[in-house]
Amino acid sequence: MNYIPAIYFSILTLYLIKKRGIDASSYISLIYTATSILAVGIDVMGLNPNLVSLASLLPTILYCILLTLFIIPVAIIDLNSYEGIYLQNRKLIRWFIYIFFATFVGYTVAYFNDVKFVVTYGDFAELKVNGYEGDGIQLTKYPAVIELFLFPIRVLANASVVMIFIFFFNITYMKEKWWINAMAIISSTTVIIVGILLIDRSSTFFWVLILGLAVSMFWNNMSAKIKSIAIGFSTILILAAASYAMSVTKDRFEDRDGGSEGGIVMYLGQPYYHFCEIWDYYPAPDGITTKSLFSSIHKFILHDFDGTVPYQKEMGLKSNMDLGVFYTHLGSFILSAGKIGPFMITIVYLLIFYYLFKECDVFRVVNNKNVKCMPFENLMIMFFLLCIPTVGCINHYYENFYIETVTYSLIAALYLVKDKEEQILTNFK
């Protein structure tokens, strides 16, 4: 049973690469090919026979079908068919970069000693266990006035990966100064610092996944020179992120069956099995809710959602189940809305894509040629949407209410703040 997703997504990925080359659809399909193969690896390596036994036919079929529906829109919308970007937000993009770079600097300075403590402690596993037991690292406390300024910094830090998109957009389409682009990609790493303080590999892994997504979105429009720059920046940062993630993995799994390698296989291969488990056995004690769909509303207005991990623990107690931590974004919606949940998020996702792109093309005359352009707003919202299936190989990205809140705010700014003059940007090939 557990071989079905690996075989299916391998075939789908090969088909998409043959048809579209390197693009977002083939990249997302490749992600699920990799995690599905690692799910098989859990079985082959004998890491957790009880987990493997959870695989069953119906959730496996639904898993493949629903994830395919998340890939179809970006496979239909051919980014290569657009000859330019219709931009009315150039100054706003600059402000996004300044704000998130200020966030990076502020967060790093404010919690430098905390980061130093974690990095030099010497035992990530012990720190993580202390966190599970409620005795985790406490961030440095400042006077109330300073904390007032630090709160929005902590909020923005969670969503700093949006700067990955801005970085690749800039180097592909905009003749920005090198230091502006450097500010963008550096500020994207704030979320990795957040993960370090939480002794959490997931933030780093999400950063890497979203980096790959941004590359795949812009790859076919990059010149050879820009590709080399992108690869250079990305490689340096990925190696640094991977070093940290491997350190945490080594400390936490080197004494277990399979060692560190087994820990990586378990980490990335378990979501499929947990999805099958909660589909088959989870009783949905809260019925149908929108806690995963509108986490910020439930956090700040309804006050009945405190975050992903607390909610998992709460539902585990109510359902009398030992719920896994990772079960894909589809599984996250089962937790909050029962069996209707995966269909809920799929329908919402498809509807947004439909209304966003049904009549999105802008035509402008450039050098006596009628150029088909995509509005920048649509491109950025596409990125936000594609983060769902990209990070969804682990869990639901926007279940973090801070990320959801910042995303809504950025989208609102895109439509409310316009430059006086429009621009048509074409790539540098």
ABEGO torsion letter per residue (X at the ends): XAAAAAAAAAAAAAAAAAAAEBBAAAAAAAAAAAAAAAAAAAAAAGABAAAAAABBAAAAAAAAAAAAAAAAAAAABBAAABABBBBAAAAAAAAAAAAAAAAAAAAAAAAAAAAAAAAAAGBAAAAAAAAAAGABBBBBBBBAAAAAAAAAAAAAAAAAAAAAAAAAAAAAABBBBAAAAAAAAAAAAAAAAAAAAAGBAAAAAAAAAAAAAAAAAAAAABBAAAAAAAAAAAAAAAAAAAAAAAAAAAAAAAABBGEAAAAAAAAAAAAAAAAAAAAAABAGAAEBBAAAABAAAAAAAAGABAEAAAAAAAAAAAAGBBBBABAEAAAAAAAAAEAAAAAAAAAAAAAAAAAAAABABBBBBBGGBBBBBBBAAAAAAAAAAAAAAAAAAABBAAABAAAAAAAAAAAAAAAABBBABBBBBBBAX
